[in-house]
Amino acid sequence: MAGACGDTMKLKRFLLRYYPPGIILEYVQGGEVKTKSIDLLDLSAATDVDALVEDIRKAEPLFTASRKDQIVHLILRLQEKLRQQVDHKFYLFKVLRAHILPLTNVAFNKSGSCFITGSYDRTCKLWDTASGEELHTLEGHRNVVYAIAFNYPYGDKIATGSFDKTCKLWSVDTGKCYYTFRGHTAEIVCLSFNLQSTLVATGSMDTTAKLWDIQNGEEVVSLTGHSAEIIALSFNTTGDRIITGSFDHTVAVWDVGTGRRMHTLIGHRAEISSAQFNWDCTLIVTGSMDKTCMLWNALTGKRVATLTGHDDEVLDVCFDYTGQHIATASADGSARVYSAETKKCIAKLEGHAGEISKICFNPQGSRILTASCDKTARLWDPQTGQCIQILEGHTDEIFSCAFNYKGDIIITGSKDNTCRIWR
């Protein structure tokens, strides 16, 4: 088979992916340019490069012997990136009073060169990070703009989900609205693009999620079956599965192509707060108001582990980029880091004086960022649990925090109605 494949697939070029480490192959097949990725999630500074290249060559027919030196060079570059210690301090760069009415959400594009804010004033605004200037005001919704997102990694489109029951798709370039997606019968409270940037998913208080086609603006499929509001959703990286988390205490795994429910993850005893796939699509992590976080096999839908230790509701959960670590944030004011492999708690992040509503890793996996109602955001070392830095200055609860892809810019959004840029 490899021979037959080799005749029809012609390698064009390699692209490096730093986070998580990998090599993207661009190749031509039947006149079409396609890509596939070689994930190197276990790569470390100590990895034997020659042995790794040998393994990759055995598994990947597109890698011919003549390409060996090139692949070695790419892996050495990835290792070099892993060695770079990211431990600089962050300083307040800008304070933006983005809207007169309360903020609902903030989000960066991939590079962090611009960001968006959603508000009760029924608009979403697009900002230039470096200058702090407003680039566009996205107007047209008839109620609160609650959920907002860029189409990561491209960043040329924005989706906004509103309490007016619609989702709108916008051009980053012109600020014009491409489509208004109508069909939900209650507020839209979560949304996401797939990584392929062909679909937007919306989750609603009407208990359904819907998938919409970005090209033609049509509804592709409606995901029905939950008995209460859907408040979290997430595509896997390959784009063939999506999960929805609901107030009915369950998470559903759906086939994107058919809209069929593949699994129902049953086990939590209270509302789901968040749910996410790991990078290689094998695991799902869920957080719940029942004070636990659960780990599930994404292929079978079976529970793999229950991560306990919090004394109050788990408000947010996430994987690092490689999927090797899980972080949980709780209303008990602490955060925890677990190993996805051993399911053991590696570190407790203690220091906030109030509940932590958001948690995320930097792309390098060397820092964790938390946002709390104690008006601070904090940076932590995930290995030791040590607090590295406190980002102070907001005068009310911080509900949102994020890194850009390089991990050198942070955005925080607060109920004090400002967002702050730190770099």
C-alpha positions in Angstrom: 0.0 0.0 0.0 2.8 2.4 0.9 4.1 2.1 -2.7 0.6 2.9 -4.1 0.3 5.8 -1.7 3.7 7.1 -2.6 2.8 7.4 -6.3 -0.2 9.6 -5.6 1.0 11.7 -2.7 3.7 14.3 -3.4 5.3 16.1 -0.4 5.4 19.9 -0.9 6.8 21.2 2.4 7.1 20.8 6.1 5.8 23.4 8.6 6.7 23.5 12.3 4.1 23.6 15.0 5.6 24.8 18.3 2.6 24.2 20.6 1.9 21.4 21.0 5.1 20.2 19.3 4.6 18.7 15.8 5.4 18.8 12.1 2.8 19.6 9.6 3.2 17.9 6.2 1.8 19.8 3.2 1.4 17.4 0.2 -0.4 17.3 -3.1 -2.8 14.4 -3.8 -5.0 14.4 -6.9 -4.1 18.0 -7.7 -5.3 19.1 -4.2 -3.1 20.6 -1.5 -3.7 18.7 1.8 -2.1 18.7 5.2 -1.5 16.1 7.9 0.3 16.5 11.2 2.8 14.4 13.0 2.2 15.0 16.7 5.2 14.9 19.0 3.4 15.4 22.3 6.0 13.5 24.3 9.0 15.4 22.9 11.3 16.8 25.5 14.8 18.3 25.5 16.2 14.9 26.4 14.5 13.0 23.5 16.9 10.9 21.3 16.3 12.7 17.9 17.8 10.0 15.7 15.6 7.2 17.2 12.6 9.5 16.9 13.2 10.3 13.3 13.6 6.5 12.6 10.2 5.9 14.2 8.6 8.7 12.2 10.0 7.4 9.0 8.7 3.9 9.6 5.2 5.3 10.2 5.0 7.9 7.5 5.5 7.0 3.8 5.8 10.7 2.8 9.1 10.8 4.7 11.8 9.5 2.3 15.4 8.9 3.3 16.5 12.1 1.5 14.4 14.1 3.9 16.1 12.8 7.0 18.4 15.7 7.7 15.6 18.1 7.2 13.4 16.3 9.8 16.3 16.2 12.3 16.8 19.9 11.9 13.0 20.6 12.5 13.0 18.4 15.6 16.1 20.2 17.0 14.3 23.5 16.5 11.3 22.2 18.4 13.6 21.0 21.2 15.3 24.4 21.3 11.9 26.0 21.7 11.1 23.6 24.6 14.4 24.6 26.3 13.6 28.3 26.3 12.4 29.1 29.8 9.5 31.4 29.9 9.8 33.1 33.2 9.6 36.8 32.4 7.5 39.1 34.6 4.3 40.6 33.1 3.7 44.4 33.3 0.5 46.3 32.8 0.6 47.5 29.3 -2.9 49.0 28.8 -6.2 49.5 30.6 -9.2 49.7 28.3 -12.6 50.9 29.3 -14.2 49.1 26.4 -17.9 49.6 26.9 -20.2 51.7 29.1 -22.4 48.7 30.0 -20.9 45.6 31.6 -18.4 43.3 29.7 -19.4 39.7 29.1 -16.3 38.2 27.5 -12.9 39.0 26.1 -10.8 36.9 23.6 -7.5 37.3 21.7 -6.7 36.3 18.2 -3.8 33.8 17.9 -0.9 36.2 17.9 -2.6 38.6 20.4 -2.3 41.5 17.9 -6.0 42.2 18.4 -8.8 41.2 20.7 -12.6 41.3 21.0 -14.9 42.3 23.8 -18.6 41.4 24.2 -21.0 43.5 26.2 -24.5 44.1 27.6 -24.6 47.1 25.2 -25.5 44.6 22.5 -22.2 45.1 20.6 -18.9 43.3 20.2 -15.8 45.5 19.7 -12.6 44.6 17.9 -9.4 46.3 19.3 -5.8 46.7 18.2 -3.7 45.4 21.2 -0.6 47.6 20.6 -2.4 50.9 20.2 -5.5 50.2 22.2 -7.5 51.6 19.4 -11.0 50.4 18.5 -10.9 48.8 15.0 -14.6 48.0 14.6 -17.8 48.0 16.5 -19.9 45.0 15.5 -23.5 46.2 15.7 -26.8 44.4 15.0 -27.7 42.2 17.9 -30.9 43.1 19.8 -29.7 41.9 23.2 -26.6 41.1 25.3 -23.7 39.8 23.3 -22.5 37.0 25.5 -20.3 34.5 23.7 -17.6 35.6 21.4 -14.8 33.9 19.5 -12.2 34.2 16.7 -11.8 31.4 14.2 -8.5 30.1 15.6 -5.9 29.9 14.2 -6.8 31.9 11.1 -8.4 34.9 12.9 -10.2 36.4 9.9 -13.7 35.8 11.3 -15.5 36.5 14.5 -18.6 34.8 15.8 -20.9 36.4 18.4 -23.7 34.7 20.3 -26.5 36.7 21.9 -29.4 36.7 24.3 -31.4 37.7 21.2 -31.2 33.9 20.3 -29.0 34.5 17.2 -25.4 34.1 16.3 -23.7 36.4 13.8 -20.6 35.8 11.7 -18.4 38.8 11.0 -15.4 39.8 8.9 -12.4 40.9 11.0 -11.1 42.9 8.0 -14.2 45.0 7.3 -16.4 44.5 10.4 -19.3 43.6 8.2 -21.7 40.8 9.1 -21.6 37.8 6.7 -24.5 35.9 8.2 -27.1 35.8 11.0 -27.7 32.3 12.2 -31.4 32.0 13.3 -33.0 28.9 14.8 -32.4 28.8 18.6 -35.5 29.5 20.7 -33.6 30.9 23.8 -30.3 32.7 24.7 -27.1 31.5 23.1 -24.5 31.2 25.9 -21.6 29.4 24.3 -20.0 29.0 20.9 -17.0 27.7 19.2 -15.4 27.4 15.7 -13.9 24.1 14.7 -10.1 24.2 14.0 -10.8 23.6 10.3 -12.8 26.9 10.3 -15.7 25.4 8.4 -18.3 25.3 11.2 -19.5 27.3 14.1 -21.2 25.5 17.0 -23.7 27.4 19.3 -25.1 26.2 22.6 -28.3 27.6 24.0 -30.6 27.8 27.0 -33.1 26.0 24.7 -31.3 22.7 25.5 -29.9 22.3 22.0 -26.7 23.0 20.2 -26.5 23.8 16.5 -23.8 23.5 13.9 -23.7 26.2 11.2 -21.9 26.2 7.9 -19.5 29.2 7.6 -19.5 29.2 3.8 -23.2 29.3 3.1 -24.7 30.4 6.4 -27.0 27.4 6.7 -27.8 25.3 9.7 -26.0 21.9 9.2 -27.5 20.0 12.1 -29.2 20.4 15.5 -28.0 18.4 18.4 -31.0 17.6 20.5 -31.3 15.3 23.6 -30.2 17.3 26.6 -33.0 18.0 29.1 -31.6 21.3 30.4 -29.5 24.3 29.2 -26.2 23.7 27.3 -23.5 25.9 28.8 -20.3 24.5 27.4 -19.2 23.0 24.1 -16.0 22.0 22.5 -14.8 20.5 19.2 -11.9 18.0 19.1 -8.9 19.0 17.1 -9.7 16.7 14.1 -13.2 18.2 14.0 -15.2 15.0 13.8 -16.5 15.1 17.3 -18.1 17.8 19.5 -19.0 17.7 23.2 -21.8 19.6 24.9 -22.0 20.1 28.7 -25.4 20.7 30.3 -27.2 21.7 33.5 -28.8 18.2 33.2 -25.5 16.9 34.8 -24.4 15.1 31.6 -21.9 15.7 28.7 -22.9 14.4 25.3 -20.4 13.3 22.6 -21.7 13.9 19.1 -20.6 12.9 15.6 -20.2 16.1 13.7 -20.9 14.6 10.3 -24.2 13.0 11.2 -25.3 14.8 14.4 -25.7 11.5 16.1 -25.1 11.2 19.8 -22.2 8.8 20.2 -22.0 8.7 24.0 -23.5 10.3 27.1 -21.0 10.8 29.9 -23.1 10.1 33.0 -21.6 10.3 36.5 -21.6 13.9 37.7 -24.2 14.7 40.4 -24.7 18.4 39.6 -24.5 20.9 36.7 -21.6 20.7 34.3 -19.4 23.9 34.3 -16.9 23.0 31.6 -15.7 20.3 29.2 -12.8 19.9 26.9 -11.0 17.4 24.7 -7.2 16.8 24.9 -5.1 17.5 21.8 -5.0 13.9 20.5 -8.8 13.5 21.0 -8.5 10.4 23.3 -9.6 12.0 26.5 -12.3 14.4 27.7 -12.2 16.3 31.0 -15.3 17.6 32.6 -15.8 19.9 35.6 -19.0 20.1 37.7 -20.8 21.9 40.5 -20.6 18.6 42.4 -17.0 19.6 43.4 -15.3 17.0 41.1 -13.6 16.8 37.8 -13.9 13.6 35.7 -11.8 12.1 33.0 -13.4 10.1 30.2 -12.2 7.9 27.4 -13.4 9.9 24.3 -13.7 6.8 22.1 -15.7 4.6 24.5 -17.4 7.2 26.6 -16.3 5.3 29.8 -15.1 7.2 32.9 -11.4 6.8 33.5 -11.0 8.7 36.7 -12.7 11.1 39.2 -10.3 13.9 40.3 -11.3 14.9 43.8 -9.9 17.3 46.4 -11.9 20.5 45.9 -14.3 21.6 48.8 -16.6 23.5 46.5 -17.9 23.7 42.9 -15.4 23.2 40.1 -15.9 26.2 37.9 -13.3 25.6 35.1 -11.1 22.7 33.8 -8.5 22.6 31.0 -5.8 20.4 29.5 -2.4 21.9 28.7 -1.6 21.9 24.9 0.0 18.5 24.9 -2.8 16.9 27.0 -0.4 15.7 29.7 -1.7 17.9 32.5 -5.2 18.9 33.7 -5.9 22.1 35.7 -9.0 22.7 37.7 -10.3 25.9 39.2 -12.8 26.0 42.1 -15.2 28.1 44.1 -13.1 27.0 47.1 -10.4 29.6 46.0 -7.9 27.0 45.0 -6.7 25.4 41.8 -5.2 22.0 41.2 -2.9 20.4 38.6 -3.3 16.6 37.9 -1.3 14.2 35.7 -3.5 12.9 32.9 -1.5 9.7 32.9 -1.4 8.9 36.7 -4.6 10.8 37.6 -2.7 12.1 40.7 -2.7 15.6 42.0 0.7 17.1 41.2 0.2 20.6 42.7 -2.2 22.7 44.7 -2.4 26.4 43.8 -3.3 28.2 46.9 -3.4 32.0 47.5 -6.5 33.5 46.0 -8.9 35.0 48.5 -12.0 34.1 46.6 -13.4 31.7 44.0 -11.5 31.1 40.8 -13.7 31.2 37.7 -11.1 30.7 34.9 -7.9 28.8 34.5 -5.6 28.2 31.5 -2.1 27.1 30.7 0.3 29.1 28.5 1.0 27.3 25.2 4.4 26.2 26.5 2.8 24.5 29.5 5.2 26.2 31.9 2.7 28.6 33.5 -0.9 28.6 34.7 -3.1 31.7 34.7 -6.1 32.0 37.1 -8.8 34.7 37.3 -10.6 35.3 40.6 -13.4 37.2 42.3 -10.7 38.5 44.7 -9.9 41.1 41.9 -6.5 39.5 41.0 -5.2 37.2 38.3 -2.3 35.0 39.3 0.5 33.2 37.5 1.7 29.8 38.8 4.3 27.2 38.2 2.3 24.0 37.5 5.1 21.7 38.7 5.6 23.2 42.1 2.3 25.1 42.7 4.2 28.2 43.5 2.6 31.6 42.8 5.0 33.4 40.5 3.2 36.7 40.1 0.0 38.5 41.1 -1.6 40.7 38.5 -3.2 43.5 40.5 -5.1 46.6 39.6 -8.7 45.5 38.7 -11.2 46.9 41.2 -13.8 44.1 40.8 -14.1 40.4 40.1 -12.0 39.1 37.1 -14.1 36.7 35.0 -11.8 36.1 32.0 -8.1 35.6 31.3 -6.1 34.3 28.4 -2.6 34.1 26.8 -1.8 34.7 23.2 -0.1 31.8 21.3 3.5 32.9 22.1 2.6 33.2 25.7 4.0 36.7 26.0 0.8 38.7 26.3 -2.1 38.3 28.8 -5.6 39.7 28.7 -7.9 40.0 31.7 -11.5 41.0 31.7 -13.3 42.3 34.9 -16.6 43.3 36.3 -14.9 46.7 36.9 -15.6 47.1 33.1 -12.0 47.3 32.0 -9.9 44.8 30.2 -6.2 45.0 31.0 -3.4 43.9 28.7 -0.2 42.6 30.4 3.0 41.9 28.6 
